[in-house]
Amino acid sequence: MKRILTGAVMVACVATMAMAADTVVMPAKNGNVTFNHAAHNARLECKVCHGGGRPGKIDINKATAHRLCKGCHETKHGPTKCLDCHKK
């Protein structure tokens, strides 16, 4: 029974990763932000952005993006200037 449950959980995790969009475009007044999910997924664990629960869509707004994304970029030496992410 444990093997079946473990297998089912693994299949669900792989399916969730496969369904995640490779790129997500977030509209913004000062230029849209294109988020490369595949590139971030290759470097970070899902829980870094999605928290400890099951990965899913993040309801992102300006405050969340600046806290989560820019904060991480500052500590991991990613782009932090407005026009690095916002493209018109």
C-alpha atoms as an extended CHARMM CRD file, in Angstrom:
* protein
*
        88  EXT
         1         1  MET       CA              0.0000000000        0.0000000000        0.0000000000  PROA      1               0.0000000000
         2         2  LYS       CA              2.8520000000        2.4040000000        0.8190000000  PROA      2               0.0000000000
         3         3  ARG       CA              4.3800000000        1.8220000000       -2.6130000000  PROA      3               0.0000000000
         4         4  ILE       CA              1.1070000000        2.5980000000       -4.3630000000  PROA      4               0.0000000000
         5         5  LEU       CA              0.6390000000        5.7780000000       -2.3360000000  PROA      5               0.0000000000
         6         6  THR       CA              4.2470000000        6.8510000000       -2.9130000000  PROA      6               0.0000000000
         7         7  GLY       CA              3.8880000000        6.1800000000       -6.6410000000  PROA      7               0.0000000000
         8         8  ALA       CA              0.6580000000        8.1750000000       -6.8150000000  PROA      8               0.0000000000
         9         9  VAL       CA              2.2520000000       11.1400000000       -5.0410000000  PROA      9               0.0000000000
        10        10  MET       CA              5.2550000000       11.0520000000       -7.3810000000  PROA      10              0.0000000000
        11        11  VAL       CA              3.0090000000       10.9460000000      -10.4650000000  PROA      11              0.0000000000
        12        12  ALA       CA              1.0100000000       13.9060000000       -9.1220000000  PROA      12              0.0000000000
        13        13  CYS       CA              4.2040000000       15.9030000000       -8.5220000000  PROA      13              0.0000000000
        14        14  VAL       CA              5.5510000000       15.2060000000      -12.0020000000  PROA      14              0.0000000000
        15        15  ALA       CA              2.1820000000       16.0510000000      -13.5600000000  PROA      15              0.0000000000
        16        16  THR       CA              2.0610000000       19.3410000000      -11.6510000000  PROA      16              0.0000000000
        17        17  MET       CA              5.5470000000       20.2710000000      -12.8560000000  PROA      17              0.0000000000
        18        18  ALA       CA              4.6240000000       19.3660000000      -16.4360000000  PROA      18              0.0000000000
        19        19  MET       CA              1.5130000000       21.5750000000      -16.3060000000  PROA      19              0.0000000000
        20        20  ALA       CA              3.3910000000       24.6390000000      -15.0650000000  PROA      20              0.0000000000
        21        21  ALA       CA              3.8100000000       27.2380000000      -17.7740000000  PROA      21              0.0000000000
        22        22  ASP       CA              7.3730000000       27.7500000000      -18.9940000000  PROA      22              0.0000000000
        23        23  THR       CA              6.8580000000       31.5110000000      -19.1740000000  PROA      23              0.0000000000
        24        24  VAL       CA              4.2720000000       33.7440000000      -17.5720000000  PROA      24              0.0000000000
        25        25  VAL       CA              3.6370000000       37.3380000000      -18.6900000000  PROA      25              0.0000000000
        26        26  MET       CA              2.4050000000       39.6650000000      -15.9580000000  PROA      26              0.0000000000
        27        27  PRO       CA              0.9470000000       42.9620000000      -17.1950000000  PROA      27              0.0000000000
        28        28  ALA       CA              2.1760000000       46.1050000000      -15.4600000000  PROA      28              0.0000000000
        29        29  LYS       CA              1.7440000000       49.8370000000      -16.1180000000  PROA      29              0.0000000000
        30        30  ASN       CA              5.4690000000       50.4420000000      -16.4990000000  PROA      30              0.0000000000
        31        31  GLY       CA              5.9920000000       47.4460000000      -18.8030000000  PROA      31              0.0000000000
        32        32  ASN       CA              5.0480000000       43.7910000000      -18.7160000000  PROA      32              0.0000000000
        33        33  VAL       CA              7.1640000000       41.3600000000      -16.7150000000  PROA      33              0.0000000000
        34        34  THR       CA              7.9600000000       38.0450000000      -18.3810000000  PROA      34              0.0000000000
        35        35  PHE       CA              8.7080000000       35.3940000000      -15.7750000000  PROA      35              0.0000000000
        36        36  ASN       CA             10.6910000000       32.3970000000      -16.9990000000  PROA      36              0.0000000000
        37        37  HSD       CA              9.3110000000       29.6210000000      -14.8030000000  PROA      37              0.0000000000
        38        38  ALA       CA             11.5300000000       26.9240000000      -16.3290000000  PROA      38              0.0000000000
        39        39  ALA       CA             14.7240000000       28.8740000000      -15.5780000000  PROA      39              0.0000000000
        40        40  HSD       CA             13.6770000000       29.5760000000      -11.9870000000  PROA      40              0.0000000000
        41        41  ASN       CA             12.5180000000       25.9710000000      -11.5110000000  PROA      41              0.0000000000
        42        42  ALA       CA             15.9510000000       24.7240000000      -12.6110000000  PROA      42              0.0000000000
        43        43  ARG       CA             17.6710000000       26.7750000000       -9.8680000000  PROA      43              0.0000000000
        44        44  LEU       CA             15.1940000000       26.8260000000       -6.9870000000  PROA      44              0.0000000000
        45        45  GLU       CA             12.9560000000       24.4170000000       -5.1300000000  PROA      45              0.0000000000
        46        46  CYS       CA              9.2230000000       24.9940000000       -5.6650000000  PROA      46              0.0000000000
        47        47  LYS       CA              8.7000000000       25.8590000000       -1.9860000000  PROA      47              0.0000000000
        48        48  VAL       CA             10.9180000000       28.9490000000       -2.3050000000  PROA      48              0.0000000000
        49        49  CYS       CA              8.1290000000       30.7320000000       -4.1950000000  PROA      49              0.0000000000
        50        50  HSD       CA              5.0810000000       28.5380000000       -3.6100000000  PROA      50              0.0000000000
        51        51  GLY       CA              5.5760000000       27.8560000000        0.1120000000  PROA      51              0.0000000000
        52        52  GLY       CA              5.5180000000       24.4640000000        1.7760000000  PROA      52              0.0000000000
        53        53  GLY       CA              2.1930000000       23.3090000000        0.3740000000  PROA      53              0.0000000000
        54        54  ARG       CA              1.3640000000       21.9000000000       -3.0180000000  PROA      54              0.0000000000
        55        55  PRO       CA              2.7240000000       24.1330000000       -5.8160000000  PROA      55              0.0000000000
        56        56  GLY       CA              0.0430000000       26.0600000000       -7.6330000000  PROA      56              0.0000000000
        57        57  LYS       CA             -0.6820000000       29.4010000000       -9.2060000000  PROA      57              0.0000000000
        58        58  ILE       CA              0.5600000000       32.3510000000       -7.1710000000  PROA      58              0.0000000000
        59        59  ASP       CA             -1.8240000000       35.3050000000       -6.9850000000  PROA      59              0.0000000000
        60        60  ILE       CA              0.7410000000       37.9670000000       -7.8010000000  PROA      60              0.0000000000
        61        61  ASN       CA              0.3150000000       41.7160000000       -7.5120000000  PROA      61              0.0000000000
        62        62  LYS       CA              2.7940000000       44.5800000000       -7.3210000000  PROA      62              0.0000000000
        63        63  ALA       CA              3.3880000000       44.2760000000       -3.5720000000  PROA      63              0.0000000000
        64        64  THR       CA              3.7920000000       40.4900000000       -3.7020000000  PROA      64              0.0000000000
        65        65  ALA       CA              6.0880000000       40.6130000000       -6.7270000000  PROA      65              0.0000000000
        66        66  HSD       CA              8.3390000000       43.2420000000       -5.2180000000  PROA      66              0.0000000000
        67        67  ARG       CA              8.5050000000       41.4410000000       -1.8630000000  PROA      67              0.0000000000
        68        68  LEU       CA              8.9270000000       37.9040000000       -3.1960000000  PROA      68              0.0000000000
        69        69  CYS       CA             10.7250000000       38.3690000000       -6.5180000000  PROA      69              0.0000000000
        70        70  LYS       CA             12.8160000000       41.4700000000       -5.9310000000  PROA      70              0.0000000000
        71        71  GLY       CA             13.6910000000       40.3760000000       -2.4060000000  PROA      71              0.0000000000
        72        72  CYS       CA             14.9850000000       37.0500000000       -3.7190000000  PROA      72              0.0000000000
        73        73  HSD       CA             16.8250000000       38.7590000000       -6.5700000000  PROA      73              0.0000000000
        74        74  GLU       CA             18.6060000000       41.0020000000       -4.0620000000  PROA      74              0.0000000000
        75        75  THR       CA             19.8470000000       38.0480000000       -2.0060000000  PROA      75              0.0000000000
        76        76  LYS       CA             20.6510000000       35.8170000000       -5.0020000000  PROA      76              0.0000000000
        77        77  HSD       CA             22.1630000000       38.6320000000       -7.1240000000  PROA      77              0.0000000000
        78        78  GLY       CA             19.4440000000       38.6270000000       -9.7910000000  PROA      78              0.0000000000
        79        79  PRO       CA             18.2190000000       41.7090000000      -11.6740000000  PROA      79              0.0000000000
        80        80  THR       CA             16.8270000000       44.3850000000       -9.3360000000  PROA      80              0.0000000000
        81        81  LYS       CA             16.3890000000       47.5290000000      -11.4500000000  PROA      81              0.0000000000
        82        82  CYS       CA             12.9040000000       48.3130000000      -12.7740000000  PROA      82              0.0000000000
        83        83  LEU       CA             13.7740000000       48.0120000000      -16.4600000000  PROA      83              0.0000000000
        84        84  ASP       CA             15.6000000000       44.7170000000      -15.8900000000  PROA      84              0.0000000000
        85        85  CYS       CA             12.2010000000       43.0520000000      -15.4890000000  PROA      85              0.0000000000
        86        86  HSD       CA              9.6800000000       45.5770000000      -16.8490000000  PROA      86              0.0000000000
        87        87  LYS       CA              9.7550000000       45.7000000000      -20.6650000000  PROA      87              0.0000000000
        88        88  LYS       CA              7.6120000000       48.0360000000      -22.7650000000  PROA      88              0.0000000000
